[in-house]
């Protein structure tokens, strides 16, 4: 997913929603706790037992970027994963990257 696409998806959501990554459909959900930027991509790092970032945290970091047409991936346990959409969970006030 491109960063610009992600920003469009979360723009109208409650900014206090937390962000998680799910490798498998009904698998465990890992909190996104860190953002790493390079010149060609943005990596969202996830790890069990970490405090998840909120949409507000992420938007604040990305607001300072000039180039927003970069690839967005998730890093979990040393591997990078591409994701292609989000799942909104209003009961838990979170979004899951799928």
C-alpha positions in Angstrom: 0.0 0.0 0.0 1.2 3.5 -0.7 1.3 6.0 2.1 -1.1 8.4 0.4 -3.7 5.6 0.1 -3.3 4.8 3.8 -3.8 8.5 4.7 -7.0 8.6 2.7 -8.4 5.5 4.4 -7.8 6.8 8.0 -8.5 10.5 7.4 -12.1 10.4 8.6 -11.6 7.9 11.4 -11.5 8.7 15.1 -7.9 9.8 15.7 -7.7 7.9 19.0 -8.0 4.5 17.3 -5.0 2.3 17.8 -3.2 0.5 14.9 -2.6 -3.3 14.8 -1.3 -5.7 12.2 -2.8 -9.1 11.6 -0.7 -11.6 9.5 -3.5 -14.2 9.2 -7.2 -13.8 8.9 -8.1 -14.9 12.5 -4.5 -14.8 13.8 -3.0 -12.7 16.6 -3.0 -9.0 16.3 0.3 -7.2 16.8 0.5 -3.5 17.9 2.2 -1.1 15.6 4.7 0.7 18.0 7.3 2.3 15.8 7.7 4.1 12.4 10.9 3.8 10.4 11.3 6.1 7.4 13.8 5.6 4.5 14.0 7.5 1.2 11.9 4.9 -0.6 9.5 3.4 2.0 8.0 3.7 5.4 8.1 0.7 7.7 5.6 0.2 10.5 7.2 -2.0 13.2 5.0 -4.3 15.3 5.8 -6.4 18.3 3.8 -8.2 21.0 3.5 -6.4 24.4 4.3 -2.9 23.0 2.0 0.1 23.3 0.3 0.7 20.0 0.5 3.9 18.1 -2.7 5.8 17.5 -3.9 7.3 14.2 -3.1 10.7 15.7 0.5 9.7 16.4 0.9 8.4 12.8 -0.7 11.4 11.2 1.5 13.8 13.2 4.7 12.0 12.0 3.5 11.8 8.4 2.4 15.5 8.3 6.1 16.5 8.2 6.8 14.4 5.1 7.1 16.2 1.8 7.1 13.0 -0.3 4.0 10.9 0.6 4.0 8.7 -2.5 6.1 6.0 -0.9 5.5 2.3 -0.1 4.2 1.4 3.3 5.1 -2.0 4.8 4.9 -3.7 8.2 7.9 -5.4 9.9 7.2 -8.2 12.3 9.8 -10.6 13.7 12.4 -9.5 11.2 10.3 -9.9 8.1 8.5 -7.3 6.0 4.9 -7.7 5.0 2.8 -5.7 2.5 -0.7 -5.0 3.4 -3.6 -4.0 1.1 -6.3 -2.7 3.3 -7.6 -2.0 6.8 -10.4 -3.5 9.0 -12.1 -1.1 11.3 -13.1 -2.4 14.8 -15.3 0.4 16.4 -16.0 -1.7 19.5 -12.3 -1.9 20.4 -11.4 1.5 18.8 -8.7 0.0 16.6 -7.9 -0.6 13.0 -6.2 -3.8 11.7 -3.8 -3.7 8.8 -4.5 -6.7 6.6 
